[in-house]
Structures are given as structure tokens and as C-alpha cells.
């Protein structure tokens, strides 16, 4: 049972190549690489944006805005 030898991994690789084909495996590899690169770029952009001033999302009232008003007027709409 233990770990698999190199021959087991070669047989598995051969079966995978026979099932998917080399072109599809190449496309999957490039798609995965692009996704990882996009994720890393997103993490870099997110960390630099977070280091600056914190801007609340549009439509939310912050505590400084809430101090100016004692009530908030809201219009209720019914779904039709």
C-alpha cells in the first residue's frame, strides 16, 4: 500500500494524456496559470488600496455623516 513508485505515476500520467489529450491539458495549464496570475495581481491591488484612507461603499452612512442628521429619510418601495 505505501507510497507509489515512479512507474505508478507514469501509468497515471499516460492514462490522463490518453483521456484528455495534450491540447486540452495545455489549455487547462495556461488557464490555470492565468487565473493564478490574476489572483496575485488582485491581491497586490487590494493590499495597496487598503493601506490608504478607508472609503465606505456608496450608499452607506458613516458615523460622521450620521452625526449631522438626527433622522434618515427612506422611501419604501413595493415589489410588483
C-alpha positions as MATLAB code, in Angstrom:
seq = 'XXXXXXXXXXXXXXXXXXXXXXXXXXXXXXXXXXXXXXXXXXXXXXXXXXXXXXXXXXXXXXXXXXXXXXXXXXXXXXXX';
ca = [
       0.000    0.000    0.000;
       2.629    2.696    0.958;
       3.742    5.380   -1.485;
       3.525    4.956   -5.214;
       6.631    4.319   -7.286;
       7.629    6.279  -10.371;
       6.047    3.604  -12.584;
       2.646    4.115  -10.968;
       2.833    7.862  -11.636;
       3.917    7.315  -15.244;
       0.971    4.995  -15.858;
      -1.434    7.535  -14.323;
       0.095   10.298  -16.473;
      -0.267    8.162  -19.598;
      -3.933    7.461  -18.841;
      -4.636   11.165  -18.212;
      -2.973   12.135  -21.502;
      -4.963    9.452  -23.351;
      -8.263   10.608  -21.826;
      -7.846   14.394  -22.154;
      -5.307   14.757  -24.939;
      -2.266   17.017  -24.955;
      -4.053   20.042  -26.415;
      -6.709   20.111  -23.722;
      -4.080   19.632  -20.978;
      -2.063   22.533  -22.430;
      -5.159   24.763  -22.451;
      -6.009   23.795  -18.875;
      -2.461   24.633  -17.782;
      -2.489   28.059  -19.406;
      -5.940   28.825  -17.972;
      -4.769   27.831  -14.504;
      -1.646   29.979  -14.854;
      -3.719   32.963  -15.942;
      -6.077   32.514  -13.009;
      -3.193   32.372  -10.532;
      -1.618   35.488  -12.079;
      -4.934   37.340  -11.907;
      -5.368   36.322   -8.279;
      -1.875   37.563   -7.376;
      -2.477   40.880   -9.168;
      -5.783   41.258   -7.354;
      -4.137   40.622   -4.012;
      -1.468   43.258   -4.769;
      -4.096   45.830   -5.806;
      -6.193   45.062   -2.743;
      -3.335   45.458   -0.299;
      -2.245   48.832   -1.736;
      -5.812   50.167   -1.734;
      -6.366   49.076    1.882;
      -3.267   50.887    3.136;
      -4.753   54.302    2.221;
      -7.799   56.020    3.672;
     -10.820   53.823    4.226;
     -13.669   54.783    1.904;
     -17.084   53.302    2.712;
     -19.089   51.782   -0.139;
     -21.542   54.092   -1.880;
     -24.901   54.361   -0.185;
     -23.663   53.680    3.341;
     -23.811   56.299    6.058;
     -20.665   56.744    8.121;
     -20.619   57.929   11.720;
     -19.532   61.476   10.716;
     -22.452   61.709    8.298;
     -24.853   60.276   10.876;
     -23.810   62.937   13.414;
     -25.028   65.668   11.043;
     -28.559   64.267   10.799;
     -30.811   63.082   13.570;
     -33.060   61.044   11.278;
     -32.657   59.347    7.942;
     -35.448   59.682    5.386;
     -36.080   56.473    3.486;
     -38.580   55.808    0.739;
     -40.094   52.312    0.857;
     -40.949   50.663   -2.436;
     -43.105   47.616   -3.006;
     -42.086   44.846   -5.361;
     -44.516   44.418   -8.194;
];
